[in-house]
Amino acid sequence: MQIVIINGSPRSKGATGKILSMIKENLMSIDKSIQICFYNLGEIKPRFCDGCLSCYRTGFCHIKDDGIEEISKEIENSDGVIFGSPTYGSNISGQFKVFVDRAHLLVEQLLKNKPCITLTTYENAEGGAALSILKKLVRVSGGYVSGSLKIKVEHNKNPIDSTATHKLKIITERFYKDLQRAKKHRLGGGILNYIAFHFVLKPHAIRNKARYNRTLDRQRINSIKYLVDQ
Ligand SMILES: Cc1cc2nc3c(=O)[nH]c(=O)nc-3n(C[C@H](O)[C@H](O)[C@H](O)COP(=O)(O)O)c2cc1C
């Protein structure tokens, strides 16, 4: 079983990183055989998407020196993904947004039927706004939100208290159960994904077949019924 964890904070050892590390430890204590790939975007420093759209045609990004393509592949091959970002200006961090632009999660439906955890930390207000953005990303990319958490924390304070520890334990256990269930019968990604995929993404790709060539292939590989064959 393989899990990918993405920390969208520029500070690897900040509040978000500490919480994600605790989820990682919880998972390891449930099942030592789980392989966990933990990525700190603050260290990776993903380069901006330059908007060339060549990934739609070719299936990969031409920017190769920051490892985002490899992370994207690992996400595709994983059984579940955990996304964490600090709240920045009622939103996800810039690092996380650049990652989303580069990782083609939505257009290739890379989270199809995967359980995901979404997490944000915030200091004062609007943690819910950042969390909504993460949850929507998961749903429109084909995944489902197994657990979701916003944790209020003062700057540079340790976010792990007894309440957080308890919540993280519950979230991790549910995530692990979902990972096992998903292995037997993968459920659909929900109504939002259905609408986003069948009424928005699919018709648009079909209308622009030449430009979306590789995207259509990738979606077929991800076992999604696609009109390109019809
Ligand atoms: C540029 C910037 C914008 C922020 N915007 C918000 C915000 O809108 N709401 C809030 O409650 N906290 C905000 N914060 C505080 C962070 O969300 C909070 O300190 C977070 O826990 C930091 O996570 P980290 O330690 O993992 O980097 C902001 C911090 C920064 C640096």
PDBQT file of the ligand as one rigid body, heavy atoms in Angstrom, charges set to zero:
ROOT
HETATM    1  C1  LIG A 301       1.169  35.158   3.853  1.00  0.00    +0.000 C 
HETATM    2  C2  LIG A 301       0.368  34.575   4.981  1.00  0.00    +0.000 A 
HETATM    3  C3  LIG A 301      -1.025  34.676   4.949  1.00  0.00    +0.000 A 
HETATM    4  C4  LIG A 301      -1.785  34.153   5.991  1.00  0.00    +0.000 A 
HETATM    5  N1  LIG A 301      -3.139  34.243   5.918  1.00  0.00    +0.000 NA
HETATM    6  C5  LIG A 301      -3.887  33.758   6.951  1.00  0.00    +0.000 A 
HETATM    7  C6  LIG A 301      -5.322  33.829   6.898  1.00  0.00    +0.000 A 
HETATM    8  O1  LIG A 301      -5.935  34.284   5.947  1.00  0.00    +0.000 OA
HETATM    9  N2  LIG A 301      -6.013  33.365   7.984  1.00  0.00    +0.000 N 
HETATM   10  C7  LIG A 301      -5.381  32.848   9.093  1.00  0.00    +0.000 A 
HETATM   11  O2  LIG A 301      -6.056  32.481  10.037  1.00  0.00    +0.000 OA
HETATM   12  N3  LIG A 301      -4.027  32.708   9.120  1.00  0.00    +0.000 NA
HETATM   13  C8  LIG A 301      -3.271  33.161   8.083  1.00  0.00    +0.000 A 
HETATM   14  N4  LIG A 301      -1.904  33.028   8.141  1.00  0.00    +0.000 N 
HETATM   15  C9  LIG A 301      -1.278  32.266   9.233  1.00  0.00    +0.000 C 
HETATM   16  C10 LIG A 301      -0.966  30.804   8.837  1.00  0.00    +0.000 C 
HETATM   17  O3  LIG A 301      -2.063  30.177   8.217  1.00  0.00    +0.000 OA
HETATM   18  C11 LIG A 301      -0.594  29.938  10.033  1.00  0.00    +0.000 C 
HETATM   19  O4  LIG A 301       0.439  30.559  10.755  1.00  0.00    +0.000 OA
HETATM   20  C12 LIG A 301      -0.200  28.544   9.644  1.00  0.00    +0.000 C 
HETATM   21  O5  LIG A 301      -0.396  27.672  10.719  1.00  0.00    +0.000 OA
HETATM   22  C13 LIG A 301       1.250  28.442   9.194  1.00  0.00    +0.000 C 
HETATM   23  O6  LIG A 301       1.533  27.097   8.845  1.00  0.00    +0.000 OA
HETATM   24  P1  LIG A 301       3.026  26.528   8.779  1.00  0.00    +0.000 P 
HETATM   25  O7  LIG A 301       3.613  26.703  10.157  1.00  0.00    +0.000 OA
HETATM   26  O8  LIG A 301       2.860  25.098   8.414  1.00  0.00    +0.000 OA
HETATM   27  O9  LIG A 301       3.754  27.290   7.744  1.00  0.00    +0.000 OA
HETATM   28  C14 LIG A 301      -1.137  33.536   7.101  1.00  0.00    +0.000 A 
HETATM   29  C15 LIG A 301       0.265  33.449   7.124  1.00  0.00    +0.000 A 
HETATM   30  C16 LIG A 301       1.003  33.957   6.095  1.00  0.00    +0.000 A 
HETATM   31  C17 LIG A 301       2.531  33.845   6.137  1.00  0.00    +0.000 C 
ENDROOT
TORSDOF 0
